[in-house]
Amino acid sequence: MAHSIELLLDERADTAIRQVWQALADAGLPSQVKVASHTNRPHITLVAAERIDPGIDEELEWLVAELPWPAVLGAPLVFGGGRLTLARLVIPSDKLLDTHELVYDECRPYARNLFAHCAPGRWTPHVTLGRRLTPAHVAEALTVGGITADLAAGIVGLRRWDGDAKRDFLIG
């Protein structure tokens, strides 16, 4: 299972994204609200890999000391594949891009098989709304309230997700 390092949103943005998840589900569309895990929450994945050693937690405490930061969740976007993933773009500020690159580099010694889509220059910061959508689902999802208006958010926390143990660990 995948492991990841993830930024966490403030309560207002977290609630707004959860409301969109629920609206998608209420419309009969695939939604992250259907992920039945106590660790399921809106987040921005900075780095994902086959495995990330817990030793990285201490190395990333500097980042938590710099929080909170402002962020803007912008337009909806769609990632391709056999089925589609619907997400909200996190407008990539210089601070976010610089931090991503630092975290990616710091994770290298602690990670096995860093996923290519997370590399600097290939990473698209986003918050996932739903997975395994069809093109028709995407068209319908774009009519759901709250999915297109920019959303001011705060980045307030950092966690490491261990997909093997199905646990998250707050950093800092």
BALOBA-1460 file (C-alpha; in Angstrom, 3 decimals):
// residues 172
<rec num="1" residu="m" x="0.000" y="0.000" z="0.000"/>
<rec num="2" residu="a" x="1.049" y="3.575" z="-0.553"/>
<rec num="3" residu="h" x="2.564" y="5.797" z="2.102"/>
<rec num="4" residu="s" x="2.392" y="9.586" z="1.937"/>
<rec num="5" residu="i" x="3.184" y="12.929" z="3.542"/>
<rec num="6" residu="e" x="0.118" y="15.182" z="3.588"/>
<rec num="7" residu="l" x="-0.797" y="18.754" z="4.455"/>
<rec num="8" residu="l" x="-4.000" y="19.219" z="6.460"/>
<rec num="9" residu="l" x="-6.596" y="21.959" z="6.052"/>
<rec num="10" residu="d" x="-8.150" y="24.244" z="8.629"/>
<rec num="11" residu="e" x="-11.573" y="23.406" z="10.033"/>
<rec num="12" residu="r" x="-13.456" y="25.773" z="7.710"/>
<rec num="13" residu="a" x="-11.910" y="24.364" z="4.525"/>
<rec num="14" residu="d" x="-12.138" y="20.792" z="5.835"/>
<rec num="15" residu="t" x="-15.862" y="21.293" z="6.483"/>
<rec num="16" residu="a" x="-16.431" y="22.885" z="3.064"/>
<rec num="17" residu="i" x="-14.734" y="19.973" z="1.279"/>
<rec num="18" residu="r" x="-16.689" y="17.430" z="3.339"/>
<rec num="19" residu="q" x="-19.891" y="19.233" z="2.304"/>
<rec num="20" residu="v" x="-18.906" y="18.825" z="-1.358"/>
<rec num="21" residu="w" x="-18.134" y="15.142" z="-0.722"/>
<rec num="22" residu="q" x="-21.621" y="14.753" z="0.753"/>
<rec num="23" residu="a" x="-23.277" y="16.683" z="-2.093"/>
<rec num="24" residu="l" x="-21.576" y="14.411" z="-4.635"/>
<rec num="25" residu="a" x="-22.737" y="11.317" z="-2.749"/>
<rec num="26" residu="d" x="-26.268" y="12.740" z="-2.443"/>
<rec num="27" residu="a" x="-26.278" y="13.171" z="-6.235"/>
<rec num="28" residu="g" x="-25.370" y="9.488" z="-6.613"/>
<rec num="29" residu="l" x="-21.805" y="10.250" z="-7.698"/>
<rec num="30" residu="p" x="-18.521" y="8.719" z="-6.528"/>
<rec num="31" residu="s" x="-17.232" y="10.664" z="-3.546"/>
<rec num="32" residu="q" x="-14.531" y="10.506" z="-0.905"/>
<rec num="33" residu="v" x="-17.310" y="10.540" z="1.707"/>
<rec num="34" residu="k" x="-17.705" y="6.842" z="0.907"/>
<rec num="35" residu="v" x="-14.184" y="6.025" z="2.122"/>
<rec num="36" residu="a" x="-14.950" y="4.251" z="5.385"/>
<rec num="37" residu="s" x="-11.871" y="5.015" z="7.450"/>
<rec num="38" residu="h" x="-11.480" y="7.085" z="10.585"/>
<rec num="39" residu="t" x="-8.409" y="8.678" z="8.971"/>
<rec num="40" residu="n" x="-10.302" y="9.831" z="5.856"/>
<rec num="41" residu="r" x="-10.087" y="13.610" z="5.673"/>
<rec num="42" residu="p" x="-9.418" y="16.310" z="3.085"/>
<rec num="43" residu="h" x="-5.687" y="16.746" z="2.542"/>
<rec num="44" residu="i" x="-2.991" y="17.766" z="0.068"/>
<rec num="45" residu="t" x="-0.515" y="14.972" z="-0.664"/>
<rec num="46" residu="l" x="3.027" y="16.334" z="-0.885"/>
<rec num="47" residu="v" x="4.837" y="13.039" z="-1.448"/>
<rec num="48" residu="a" x="3.685" y="9.470" z="-2.037"/>
<rec num="49" residu="a" x="5.784" y="6.333" z="-2.198"/>
<rec num="50" residu="e" x="5.645" y="2.590" z="-1.840"/>
<rec num="51" residu="r" x="6.959" y="3.090" z="1.700"/>
<rec num="52" residu="i" x="8.056" y="6.037" z="3.856"/>
<rec num="53" residu="d" x="10.055" y="5.291" z="6.993"/>
<rec num="54" residu="p" x="8.729" y="6.892" z="10.210"/>
<rec num="55" residu="g" x="12.156" y="8.482" z="10.727"/>
<rec num="56" residu="i" x="11.019" y="11.248" z="8.374"/>
<rec num="57" residu="d" x="8.634" y="12.595" z="11.005"/>
<rec num="58" residu="e" x="11.380" y="14.265" z="13.035"/>
<rec num="59" residu="e" x="13.017" y="15.633" z="9.868"/>
<rec num="60" residu="l" x="9.782" y="17.423" z="8.902"/>
<rec num="61" residu="e" x="9.029" y="19.100" z="12.237"/>
<rec num="62" residu="w" x="10.449" y="22.373" z="10.846"/>
<rec num="63" residu="l" x="7.500" y="22.532" z="8.468"/>
<rec num="64" residu="v" x="4.904" y="22.268" z="11.223"/>
<rec num="65" residu="a" x="6.643" y="25.136" z="13.061"/>
<rec num="66" residu="e" x="6.009" y="27.367" z="10.001"/>
<rec num="67" residu="l" x="2.256" y="26.697" z="9.892"/>
<rec num="68" residu="p" x="-0.384" y="27.973" z="9.414"/>
<rec num="69" residu="w" x="-0.186" y="29.249" z="5.835"/>
<rec num="70" residu="p" x="-2.904" y="30.599" z="3.614"/>
<rec num="71" residu="a" x="-3.958" y="28.655" z="0.542"/>
<rec num="72" residu="v" x="-6.661" y="28.876" z="-2.090"/>
<rec num="73" residu="l" x="-8.550" y="25.871" z="-3.388"/>
<rec num="74" residu="g" x="-9.313" y="26.782" z="-6.970"/>
<rec num="75" residu="a" x="-10.931" y="25.238" z="-9.994"/>
<rec num="76" residu="p" x="-12.005" y="21.617" z="-10.207"/>
<rec num="77" residu="l" x="-9.636" y="19.409" z="-12.161"/>
<rec num="78" residu="v" x="-9.757" y="15.890" z="-13.534"/>
<rec num="79" residu="f" x="-6.982" y="13.300" z="-13.544"/>
<rec num="80" residu="g" x="-7.179" y="10.660" z="-16.260"/>
<rec num="81" residu="g" x="-6.774" y="6.931" z="-16.310"/>
<rec num="82" residu="g" x="-9.220" y="4.070" z="-16.766"/>
<rec num="83" residu="r" x="-11.605" y="5.930" z="-14.502"/>
<rec num="84" residu="l" x="-11.306" y="9.599" z="-13.643"/>
<rec num="85" residu="t" x="-10.440" y="11.353" z="-10.387"/>
<rec num="86" residu="l" x="-12.153" y="14.648" z="-9.588"/>
<rec num="87" residu="a" x="-10.271" y="17.112" z="-7.373"/>
<rec num="88" residu="r" x="-9.930" y="20.770" z="-6.476"/>
<rec num="89" residu="l" x="-6.694" y="22.443" z="-7.543"/>
<rec num="90" residu="v" x="-4.670" y="24.000" z="-4.748"/>
<rec num="91" residu="i" x="-3.418" y="27.164" z="-6.414"/>
<rec num="92" residu="p" x="0.354" y="26.644" z="-6.363"/>
<rec num="93" residu="s" x="1.957" y="29.551" z="-4.512"/>
<rec num="94" residu="d" x="5.736" y="29.963" z="-4.486"/>
<rec num="95" residu="k" x="5.704" y="28.938" z="-0.801"/>
<rec num="96" residu="l" x="3.808" y="25.732" z="-1.564"/>
<rec num="97" residu="l" x="6.025" y="24.784" z="-4.516"/>
<rec num="98" residu="d" x="9.244" y="25.535" z="-2.615"/>
<rec num="99" residu="t" x="8.044" y="23.550" z="0.396"/>
<rec num="100" residu="h" x="7.029" y="20.632" z="-1.801"/>
<rec num="101" residu="e" x="10.499" y="20.476" z="-3.322"/>
<rec num="102" residu="l" x="12.167" y="20.585" z="0.116"/>
<rec num="103" residu="v" x="9.897" y="17.857" z="1.503"/>
<rec num="104" residu="y" x="10.412" y="15.691" z="-1.584"/>
<rec num="105" residu="d" x="14.196" y="15.982" z="-1.219"/>
<rec num="106" residu="e" x="14.074" y="15.289" z="2.531"/>
<rec num="107" residu="c" x="11.945" y="12.189" z="1.938"/>
<rec num="108" residu="r" x="14.387" y="10.587" z="-0.515"/>
<rec num="109" residu="p" x="16.506" y="8.774" z="2.104"/>
<rec num="110" residu="y" x="13.376" y="7.628" z="3.959"/>
<rec num="111" residu="a" x="11.275" y="6.513" z="0.991"/>
<rec num="112" residu="r" x="11.211" y="3.437" z="-1.206"/>
<rec num="113" residu="n" x="9.966" y="3.999" z="-4.751"/>
<rec num="114" residu="l" x="8.809" y="7.626" z="-4.667"/>
<rec num="115" residu="f" x="5.936" y="7.935" z="-7.127"/>
<rec num="116" residu="a" x="6.845" y="9.886" z="-10.270"/>
<rec num="117" residu="h" x="3.733" y="12.075" z="-10.209"/>
<rec num="118" residu="c" x="4.957" y="13.590" z="-6.918"/>
<rec num="119" residu="a" x="8.320" y="14.758" z="-8.246"/>
<rec num="120" residu="p" x="8.988" y="18.499" z="-8.422"/>
<rec num="121" residu="g" x="7.856" y="19.738" z="-11.820"/>
<rec num="122" residu="r" x="5.333" y="16.876" z="-12.145"/>
<rec num="123" residu="w" x="3.280" y="17.389" z="-8.978"/>
<rec num="124" residu="t" x="-0.202" y="18.917" z="-9.111"/>
<rec num="125" residu="p" x="-1.337" y="20.100" z="-5.668"/>
<rec num="126" residu="h" x="-4.962" y="19.125" z="-5.139"/>
<rec num="127" residu="v" x="-7.650" y="17.924" z="-2.744"/>
<rec num="128" residu="t" x="-9.462" y="14.816" z="-3.995"/>
<rec num="129" residu="l" x="-13.261" y="14.939" z="-4.210"/>
<rec num="130" residu="g" x="-14.018" y="11.568" z="-5.806"/>
<rec num="131" residu="r" x="-12.410" y="8.648" z="-7.619"/>
<rec num="132" residu="r" x="-13.506" y="6.249" z="-10.339"/>
<rec num="133" residu="l" x="-15.779" y="8.704" z="-12.143"/>
<rec num="134" residu="t" x="-16.928" y="8.355" z="-15.739"/>
<rec num="135" residu="p" x="-16.973" y="11.373" z="-18.087"/>
<rec num="136" residu="a" x="-20.750" y="11.592" z="-17.524"/>
<rec num="137" residu="h" x="-20.173" y="11.656" z="-13.754"/>
<rec num="138" residu="v" x="-17.697" y="14.525" z="-14.147"/>
<rec num="139" residu="a" x="-20.190" y="16.563" z="-16.176"/>
<rec num="140" residu="e" x="-22.846" y="16.028" z="-13.516"/>
<rec num="141" residu="a" x="-20.411" y="16.725" z="-10.661"/>
<rec num="142" residu="l" x="-19.629" y="20.158" z="-12.062"/>
<rec num="143" residu="t" x="-23.231" y="21.167" z="-11.355"/>
<rec num="144" residu="v" x="-22.933" y="20.367" z="-7.632"/>
<rec num="145" residu="g" x="-22.943" y="23.437" z="-5.410"/>
<rec num="146" residu="g" x="-19.636" y="24.518" z="-3.898"/>
<rec num="147" residu="i" x="-17.475" y="22.707" z="-6.397"/>
<rec num="148" residu="t" x="-16.365" y="25.635" z="-8.562"/>
<rec num="149" residu="a" x="-16.035" y="28.731" z="-6.343"/>
<rec num="150" residu="d" x="-12.560" y="29.506" z="-5.000"/>
<rec num="151" residu="l" x="-12.200" y="28.604" z="-1.342"/>
<rec num="152" residu="a" x="-9.823" y="30.386" z="1.028"/>
<rec num="153" residu="a" x="-8.147" y="27.797" z="3.216"/>
<rec num="154" residu="g" x="-5.483" y="27.500" z="5.827"/>
<rec num="155" residu="i" x="-2.857" y="24.788" z="5.891"/>
<rec num="156" residu="v" x="-2.606" y="23.919" z="9.560"/>
<rec num="157" residu="g" x="-1.046" y="20.481" z="9.956"/>
<rec num="158" residu="l" x="1.081" y="17.699" z="8.541"/>
<rec num="159" residu="r" x="0.676" y="13.938" z="8.726"/>
<rec num="160" residu="r" x="2.318" y="10.778" z="7.478"/>
<rec num="161" residu="w" x="-0.060" y="8.143" z="6.131"/>
<rec num="162" residu="d" x="1.021" y="4.514" z="6.465"/>
<rec num="163" residu="g" x="-1.112" y="2.599" z="3.982"/>
<rec num="164" residu="d" x="0.130" y="-0.772" z="5.220"/>
<rec num="165" residu="a" x="-1.027" y="-0.135" z="8.796"/>
<rec num="166" residu="k" x="-3.968" y="2.015" z="7.628"/>
<rec num="167" residu="r" x="-2.907" y="4.661" z="10.159"/>
<rec num="168" residu="d" x="-1.993" y="8.289" z="10.098"/>
<rec num="169" residu="f" x="0.616" y="9.935" z="12.283"/>
<rec num="170" residu="l" x="0.482" y="13.658" z="12.999"/>
<rec num="171" residu="i" x="3.885" y="15.288" z="12.650"/>
<rec num="172" residu="g" x="5.039" y="17.932" z="15.114"/>
